[in-house]
Every structure is written in structure tokens, then in C-alpha cells.
Amino acid sequence: MYIKVLNFVIVVIIMANRELEAIKKEIEALREEINTYIEYPEIFKEELVNTSNKIDILINKYIYLSK
């Protein structure tokens, strides 16, 4: 029984690490988008705000999952 629980915990940790890596990659992609939008902030004001909000949400999720 102990080994089954231990295996389950290991699987959960691996899944959490994969999710954290996926979140990091998504944050990086969104930061690249922001860098593109920054060149013309007047034109892409709404996109800047939306992308920034998405990054904030992902950062909060990352912090929550990494605890």
C-alpha cells in the first residue's frame, strides 16, 4: 500500500512540474507578444492590456502551483 501511495505522489509531482513548465512557456510566448505590441502601443492598446492580464493570471497560477 505504501508503495502505491508513494508512486501516486511521484506521479502528481511529475504532473505538477510539467504544468509549471507549460505555464513558463506560455508566459514567455505572451511576453514576446507584448514586445511586438510595444512597438505600436497606440494601435495595440487593447492587446497590451489583455496580454498583460493573461500574464498576471499565469504568474499567479505558477506561484500557487509551485508552493
Secondary structure, DSSP 8 states (H G I E B T S, - for coil): -HHHHHHHHHHHHHHHHHHHHHHHHHHHHHHHHHHHHHTSTTTTHHHHHHHHHHHHHHHHHHHHHT-
